[in-house]
Amino acid sequence: MKQRSSFGFYGSRRAAGFTMIELLIAIAILLFGIVAVARLVPMAIDTNFRNRNDSTALIAAQRLLEQMAAQPVDSMSGACGAAPANTYYFCDSDGDLILLGRQDTTLGASVTTQDGCPVVAGGKIDFTIASPANCNPNGTVDYGLKKNWVWNPVTGTNQVVEFRWRVITWHAGGAAMRKVFIVGARAGTAGQGLTVTDLQTVVGR
């Protein structure tokens, strides 16, 4: 009479396990997944840089535009630099000279002037020109400047933000009556995305 084994009814059962081919296939699948995930890391870092730059540019542009809009339409105040003759201006909270368009010296009944950096289709500031001449009426970048913007006050880390703007002014009898401010800003350095943020507002008497 045959004796029953604890591994089966009769005899011993062959031990189960992975073959070498199965193990190699599993390793290949695992490596494929790791490589795919690793390729996503640089993309995530780049996206983070771009999002941070976009947010910084937007906040910086809003800050400058709000200060410009808060000035009287005929503002000529502050001692932060030499403004061109017959030009409206003010000193911003960082002590930089901000030009706000030129006066109408013709004393015409209805005169429109446009000053500052050129715009492209859609009324957006042109950042494709390295140093547009009409941003520099006084020999300096009067309708454009760069600031070190502290985006992390805890660590003191900052970014360079470039501003350019244009001012459209409606005059009546030599007095400024209404203005449109178009402000463009971009943050970051080459390789981190340089998306331009454009904002505009209208002010008047």
RAJONOR-V40336 format. One record per residue. N is the residue number from 0. RES is the residue in three letters. D_LAST is the distance of its C-alpha to the last C-alpha in Angstrom with 2 decimals. Layout:
<<N,RES,D_LAST> <N,RES,D_LAST>>
This chain:
<<0,MET,114.72> <1,LYS,111.32> <2,GLN,109.16> <3,ARG,105.54> <4,SER,102.93> <5,SER,99.83> <6,PHE,97.73> <7,GLY,99.03> <8,PHE,102.01> <9,TYR,104.16> <10,GLY,103.76> <11,SER,100.63> <12,ARG,97.24> <13,ARG,95.55> <14,ALA,92.63> <15,ALA,89.17> <16,GLY,86.46> <17,PHE,84.08> <18,THR,85.46> <19,MET,84.20> <20,ILE,82.51> <21,GLU,80.63> <22,LEU,79.48> <23,LEU,78.25> <24,ILE,76.30> <25,ALA,74.63> <26,ILE,73.68> <27,ALA,72.26> <28,ILE,70.07> <29,LEU,68.87> <30,LEU,68.03> <31,PHE,66.17> <32,GLY,63.95> <33,ILE,63.33> <34,VAL,62.37> <35,ALA,59.95> <36,VAL,58.22> <37,ALA,58.17> <38,ARG,56.37> <39,LEU,53.55> <40,VAL,52.86> <41,PRO,51.25> <42,MET,49.14> <43,ALA,47.92> <44,ILE,47.12> <45,ASP,45.18> <46,THR,43.20> <47,ASN,42.43> <48,PHE,41.14> <49,ARG,38.91> <50,ASN,37.49> <51,ARG,36.86> <52,ASN,35.14> <53,ASP,32.93> <54,SER,31.94> <55,THR,31.32> <56,ALA,29.13> <57,LEU,27.04> <58,ILE,26.56> <59,ALA,25.85> <60,ALA,23.24> <61,GLN,21.47> <62,ARG,21.57> <63,LEU,20.11> <64,LEU,17.34> <65,GLU,16.35> <66,GLN,16.32> <67,MET,14.22> <68,ALA,11.53> <69,ALA,11.72> <70,GLN,10.86> <71,PRO,7.96> <72,VAL,7.00> <73,ASP,9.48> <74,SER,11.90> <75,MET,15.45> <76,SER,17.36> <77,GLY,20.68> <78,ALA,24.22> <79,CYS,25.31> <80,GLY,26.08> <81,ALA,25.83> <82,ALA,22.79> <83,PRO,23.41> <84,ALA,22.58> <85,ASN,19.21> <86,THR,17.76> <87,TYR,14.85> <88,TYR,16.48> <89,PHE,17.24> <90,CYS,20.47> <91,ASP,20.84> <92,SER,23.14> <93,ASP,26.12> <94,GLY,25.55> <95,ASP,24.81> <96,LEU,22.66> <97,ILE,19.82> <98,LEU,18.39> <99,LEU,14.87> <100,GLY,15.55> <101,ARG,16.57> <102,GLN,15.24> <103,ASP,16.09> <104,THR,19.00> <105,THR,20.15> <106,LEU,17.59> <107,GLY,17.89> <108,ALA,16.32> <109,SER,15.21> <110,VAL,15.81> <111,THR,15.53> <112,THR,16.76> <113,GLN,18.20> <114,ASP,19.48> <115,GLY,21.56> <116,CYS,24.36> <117,PRO,25.63> <118,VAL,25.39> <119,VAL,28.25> <120,ALA,28.77> <121,GLY,26.38> <122,GLY,23.52> <123,LYS,25.01> <124,ILE,25.35> <125,ASP,28.76> <126,PHE,30.94> <127,THR,34.13> <128,ILE,33.80> <129,ALA,35.10> <130,SER,33.03> <131,PRO,30.79> <132,ALA,30.50> <133,ASN,26.85> <134,CYS,26.07> <135,ASN,27.75> <136,PRO,26.33> <137,ASN,27.43> <138,GLY,30.79> <139,THR,29.75> <140,VAL,28.08> <141,ASP,24.54> <142,TYR,22.85> <143,GLY,25.56> <144,LEU,27.61> <145,LYS,30.19> <146,LYS,30.42> <147,ASN,33.36> <148,TRP,32.13> <149,VAL,34.42> <150,TRP,34.92> <151,ASN,37.88> <152,PRO,37.41> <153,VAL,41.01> <154,THR,42.67> <155,GLY,40.00> <156,THR,40.15> <157,ASN,37.23> <158,GLN,36.09> <159,VAL,34.46> <160,VAL,31.04> <161,GLU,29.67> <162,PHE,25.96> <163,ARG,24.54> <164,TRP,21.03> <165,ARG,19.19> <166,VAL,15.69> <167,ILE,14.57> <168,THR,11.88> <169,TRP,10.98> <170,HIS,11.11> <171,ALA,11.66> <172,GLY,14.12> <173,GLY,13.90> <174,ALA,10.23> <175,ALA,8.35> <176,MET,5.73> <177,ARG,6.57> <178,LYS,9.40> <179,VAL,12.46> <180,PHE,14.62> <181,ILE,18.30> <182,VAL,20.55> <183,GLY,24.31> <184,ALA,26.86> <185,ARG,30.62> <186,ALA,33.12> <187,GLY,36.86> <188,THR,39.47> <189,ALA,41.57> <190,GLY,43.75> <191,GLN,41.47> <192,GLY,39.02> <193,LEU,35.80> <194,THR,33.68> <195,VAL,30.13> <196,THR,27.30> <197,ASP,24.11> <198,LEU,20.80> <199,GLN,17.37> <200,THR,13.95> <201,VAL,10.60> <202,VAL,7.23> <203,GLY,3.76> <204,ARG,0.00>>
